Amino acid sequence: MQVILATYIVKRLLWTPALLLIVALVTFLLGNYAPGDPVSILQGQFNNPAAVERIREQRGLDKNIFIQYGIYVKNILRGDLGESFRHRGQKVSELIGKRIWVSAQLGIAASIISILLGIPLGVFAAIKQGTWIDMATVSVTLFFMSLPVFITAPFLLMAFGLWLGILPTHGWNGFFDTRIIMPALVLGIPGVAGLTRITRASTLEVLTQDYVRTAKAKGLGELVVRRRHILRNSLIPVFTILGLSLAGLVEGSFIAEKYFGIPGIGLLAIESFFSRDYPIITALGLIIASAFVIANLVVDIGYRFIDPRIRTT
């Protein structure tokens, strides 16, 4: 069994670089064939053909597409993501590096909220199946799952910032500052709703298993059964969802960071999109897509360690 698991892990690890190369190819093509000529965007004060040609040579745009892709991959491996069109003279890696930790902290805060509230609510609703508590939990989570971020964000801004005046509405000062609360709630609420429903469904399935009935028949206390058998096994499907929830956090951060004035990669992406700063757009696409590939790898391998039933599949 251990040999099969090790073989699977090695295969996945070998496939990951190939997937990352495909991701790099897609982002390269998107940036290369995006509307508009990058040199025209940069032109500004460069109005003569010689200056235009010099820019093309400097950026390797005069070479064929295959050589350009090779240069692109080589630069990525060196950590060079190019130079921003909008922020003249600034490296894309420096611009993103300043902001990515901000977005990561916001994502961590939102994930903590989702996990600490979603999983206990899901287990509790399943244990209370058929009661008003269960029905209320299902209804409320369905409602919050259907709420888009662009509705939740202004509502929380008005409720806690303007009407009640108990939370700051704008800016950023780190993970332990109160200004993180509202944007973290905006991103965390859909996660709470999703995790609650998934945990509830998983727990209901676990409750019907023979080992739960056997544990109860042996005289184990209710709390022991819940902790050792119900909670542990119901969290297995939830683990896979945590990796996929990265998509919701990335998507939501674009709007949340704009609403709350947070200097993260979401705000940078919006600004770059409207200013047609393709080097930043393609770099962010590469980073986000690579994060998905790596998160999927970690979740897939971790799932096989957690769930013994699929180690040999």
Summary of the structure (lengths in Angstrom):
residues: 313
radius of gyration: 24.2
end to end distance: 9.6
largest distance: 87.2
contacts: 979
relative contact order: 0.14
helix: 78%
strand: 1%
